[in-house]
């Protein structure tokens, strides 16, 4: 489910690689974080396909709740996907503001994810 990306960097970067694993509640991300801490990993890549559609509907609060955990535990996150298909102005603003900070990144591809997390 989790793959470590070896870039000779510290902290390490982990990637969720299970196509069938859907993060649909906060506990899902807490379980993953629990797996990352023994690996001394404070950088994580997740793909858009691994996030339940409620994540991208800000009214559900799922994105805020999940991303708050990354902030609380100071774990950087890169979400890889095509976010141009979402028409919500609120979501576009949320993505823009997230990308300006140095903790959560919404990026189009793996190369951008790794660059953002270095």
N, C-alpha and C positions, 0 to 999 in steps of 0.2 A: 504494500500500500504506500509506503514512504520510501523514496529513493534519495540518498545523499548525493549531492553534486560536488565532486572533488575539484575545487579550484585552488587548492592550497590556501584557502581563506579561513579566517577564524573571526567570528563564529561561522560555523558551517551553514550551507544552504540545503534545505530539504524540499522535496517536491512530492506532492500527492499525485501518484501515477495510476491509481485505481479508477478506471473509467466508470465503474458502476457505483462508486461510493458518492452519495449525495449528502452534502452538508445541509440539513434542513432545520437544525435547532442549535442553540448555543452549546448544549452538551456535546454535540458532535465535534465541535472545534476544541472544547476543553479536553476531550479524549485524545485528539491529535496532539495538542500541546503537551499532554502528559507523556506521549511517546517521544516528543522532541527533546524535552529537558534532559533525560539521561544521555542523550546524544550530544549535549552541549550545543544545541542548535537554536539560534535566535533569529533565523531568517527562513521564510517559508514561501513556497510557490504553490498556488492552487489554480486550477483551470476553471474558467467560467462554467463549463459543463458539470463541474462538481458542486456547484452552488444551486440550491433550490431556486426556482423562479421567484419565490417570495423575497429572496435577497435583493432582487432588482426592483422590487416594489417597495419604495421607502416607507409607505404607509403601514406596512406590516411591522416595522421596527427591527426586523431580523438583521439587516445589514448593520445598523447601529449597535445592536447588542453584540453581534459577533466581532465587529471591529473594535469595540470597547475592550474586549478581552485581549486583543493584540496590544492595544495601548497600555492596559493595566500591567501586562507581563513584559512589556517592552520587546515584543517580537515583531520584526519587520515582516510585512506581507506584500507579495506581488500577486495580483490576480491577472491571469493571462486570458485574453479573449477579444472578441469583436464587440465593442460597446456602442458602435455607431448605430446599431439597429434599435436601440432604446430611444424612444422619443420623449420621455419624461424630462422636462427642463430641470426639475429638482434632482433627478439622478445625474444628469450631465453636470450640474453644478457641484454635486457631491463628489463625483469622480474628479472634476477639476481641482477642487479644494484638497482632496486627498492626495493628489499627485504633487501638490505644492509643498506638502509637509514631507518629513523624512521617515515616515513609518509605514504608510499604506500606499501602494502604487497599483494603478489599473493600466496594464500595458498590452500591446497587440501580439507579442510573441515572446518566446523563451529568451532570446538574446536580450531583448529589452528588460525582461524580468531580472536576469542575472546582472546586467549593468546597473539597474536601479538598486539592487540589494548589496552591491559592493561598496 
